Amino acid sequence: AAGITEINVDPDNIYYSSSDGVLFNKDKSMLLIMPCAKSGDYTIPDTVNTIAYSAFSNSSLSNLVISDNVTVVGGYAFYQCSKLESIHIGNGTQGLYGLDTCKNLKEITVSTDNNKYTSINNVVYDKNVEELIFCPRGYEGRLTLPETVQKCSFSAFESQDLDYTSYKCNGITELYLGESFNDAVEDDGEDGIENNLFFPYSLQMIYVSEKNANYKSVDGVLYSKDMKDLIMIPCAMEEVVITDGVVNLISGCCNNSINISKREDGSTYYYS
């Protein structure tokens, strides 16, 4: 219920227990329900190793610390935590389920001993900093990927609204891809960069390291290194003149209403 601020359990109950108004199983190894109206900061107790399915769903917390002993995070655990602004991920956490629906989330930190994730400037990467895992929905401004990052996960920028159909992302306006980035377009259309960059609706410019062997940017638009393929036009860009020499417009490269000027010679493009 939306108005509940605390849940209390009789000490003699053989199945459940409570602490600080939060519902747990009897030995407090599993956090079951965070009351929706409970606000402020919360640190999960060290006794907890499991966060139940949808446990924090619609929570009013603003700051959350996941303790190092939590190893299992249930699906939709953080679904629609609209007031959540920061979260700390402990040593054992292996899942970020539901964080894409937290529209005001700006800060994510990860314990240095976590063997799956690491965070840099509030963005989550894999431990080796080779894959961008998740950028919080509240992120704003320029996002500079470390030079070691090779690809983005499919849901790196994905943000889902309550109606399941509307996707709105963070306030990223500029994106820098480093030397190692090689997230080539896949034949199945599932993993290519054009799918990853569909969701930052505020994106105006894409920049690429001059040392990158796969991509090049011109006037904020992403091309293949040989300038034959147009890979991605940032969603917030309203007009673009395609560089001479381009022969392919990769499927998904234009995810917004945009004016694309034709070449003076009237030549056409092939959509792959």
N, C-alpha and C positions, 0 to 999 in steps of 0.2 A: 504494500500500500504506500502511496506517495507521501503520506503525512507521518509515517512511523519514524521516530528518531532513535528508539532503542528496543531491543528484544531482551527480555529477562526470562530465565529458566529456573525452575525449582531445583535446588541442589540434589534432591532425591530422584530426579528424572534419570532413568538409566540409559537414555539414548542421546540426549542433547545437553549442552551446557552453554553458558553465555559469559562474556567478559566485556566490560566497557560498552554494554548494549549491543554487542555483535553475537550472532548465533554460530556455534561450533558443534561438531560432534562431541561425544562425551569426553574423550581425552584431549580435545583441542588440537588434534592433528589435521583436521580439515575445517577450513572456514567455509561456512555454508551460506550465510546471508549477511550482507551489510545493509542495515536499514536505509531506505532511500533518502530520508530527510536528515540523516546524520551528516553533519558538515565539518569543515575544518581539515585538520591534519590527522593522518592515521598511519601507524606502523604495525604491520602484521606481526603477531607474537612469534617468538622463536620456536614454539612448539608445533607450529603449522608447517606441514609439508605439502599440502594440497589445497588449492583454491577451487571450489566447486563450480560447476557449470552455472554461468550467469550470476555469480556470487555478488559482484559489484554493479550489476546492471542498474542503470538509472541512478547511480549514487550521486550524492551532493558534495562529496569530498572535493577539496581543492588540491591537496597534496597527499601522495601515497608512497609509502616505503614498503617494498616487498622484501621480507627478511631472507637471509642467505639459505635457510633450510627449505624454502619452498622449491619443489622440483616439478610439480604437476600443476598446470594452469588449465582449467576447464574451458570449453568453448564459450564464446560470448561473455567471458568473465568480466570484461570492462565495457560492455555494450552501453552506448549512449550515456557515458559519464560526462555530461555537458559542462560541468563546473570544474572538472579535473584540469589543472594547469601544469602539474609536474608529477613525475613518477620516477622512483628509483628501483632498478631491477637488481635483485640480489644474485648471489653466486650460482644458485641452482636453477634459476628460471630459464625455461626453454621454449616459451611461447608468449606471444604478444596479442592474444585474441581479443578483438573488440576495440583496440586502441584507435583504429581508423575511424571510429564513430565519435571520438572525443574531440569535439570541434574547437575547444579552447586549449587543448594540450600544446604546450610550448617547450617544456623541458623534459628531457629523458636522460637519465644517467644510468650507467651500468657498472656494477661492481667489477673491479679489475681482475677478480678471480673467476668470473663467469667464463666458462670454456666455449660458449657458443656466440655470444654477442660482445660488442664493445661500442662505446658511444664517443663521438667527437662532435663538439659544439651542438649537443642535443639532437644529433641524428644517429640512428643505430646502424651499425655495420656488422658483418660477420667478424669473427675473432681475428682473422688475418687481414682485415680491411681490404678485401678484394671484391666485396659485394655490398651495395647499398640495400639494407633490409627494410628500413622504415624511416620516413621523414614525418614528424608530427604535423597534424593538420594546422596547428597555429603558427607554424614556422613562417617567418616573413623575411623579405629582402633577398640577398644574394646567397646562393648555396654553392660552395666550392667543394667539389668532391676531391678527396685526397688522390694524389697521383697514382697510388697503388690500386684504386678501385677499377675493376674491369667490367662490371655490369650492375644493373639494377634488378632487384626482384620485381616480379610482375605487379605486386601490390605496394611497391615502395611509396608511391604518392597517392594511392587510392583512398578516398574518403567517402563513406556511404551515409546518406541522409536517412531519416526515419522512414521515409516512404519507400525505401529500397530501390528507387529508380533514379533519384537525383544525386549526381556526384559533384561535390564542390570540394576543392582542395585548399591548400594553404596559400599564403601570400607570397610565395616565391616569385620574384620578378626576373631574376637572372640565374642562370645555371652554368657552372664551369665544369667541363669534362676533361680529366687529366690525361697524361701520356699513355696510361695503360688501358684506358677504356676501349673495349672491343665488343660491346654488346650488339653484335651483328643481327640484322633482321633475320628471323627464322622463317622457314618455309610454312610452318603451321600458324604463323602469326601470333603465337602465344608469348614469346619471350623477347621480341624485338624492341628496340628502344622506342619505336613509334607508339607502341602500346603503353609503355611506362610513362611517357611524357604527355599522354592524353589528359591526365587529371590535373596538373597545375594550371588552372584556368587563368592565373595572373601572370604566367610566364611571358615575358616580353623579349628576352634575348637569350641565346645559347652561345657560349664561348667554348672553344676547344684548344687544348695545348697544341702549339706548333709541332711538337714532337710526336703527336698522336699519328699512328700509321693508318688508321681506319677512317677518321672523320676530319672534316674541316668546317669552319663556320665563316660565313660571309654576311655581313650586316645582320648578325644575330640569327641567321637561318642555318640549319644543320645540313651538310652535304656529305657525300662520300669523299674520300681523299682525292680521287681522280676527278671530282666535280661532275660526274655523269649522273649520279643519283641524288635527288632531293629527298632527304630522309625525314625532316621534321620542320614545320613552321610553328613557332611558339603560338600558343592559343590566344594570347592577348594581342598579337600583332594584327593590325588591320589591313595592311597593304604590303605587298612584296613584289619586287621585280626579280624574276628568276634569272640566275647567272647564265650567260652564254655557255654552251657546251653540255648542258643538262639534257639528257634524253629520257630519263625515267623519273616519274613521280611515284615514290613508294606508297603503297596502299596505307592509308591512315596518316599520311603526312600533313593533311589539312583537317584539323579538328575544330575549326571555327569558321564563321562566315568571313570571307577574306577576298580582296581583290587581287587576282594574280594577272599581272600584265603579260601579254603575249610578246613573243620576240618580234622584232621588226621584220624578219624574213618570213614570218607567218608559219614557221615550222611547228609541228605538234609534238606532244609528249606521249610516251607510252606509260600507262599505269600498270605497275607490276603487282 
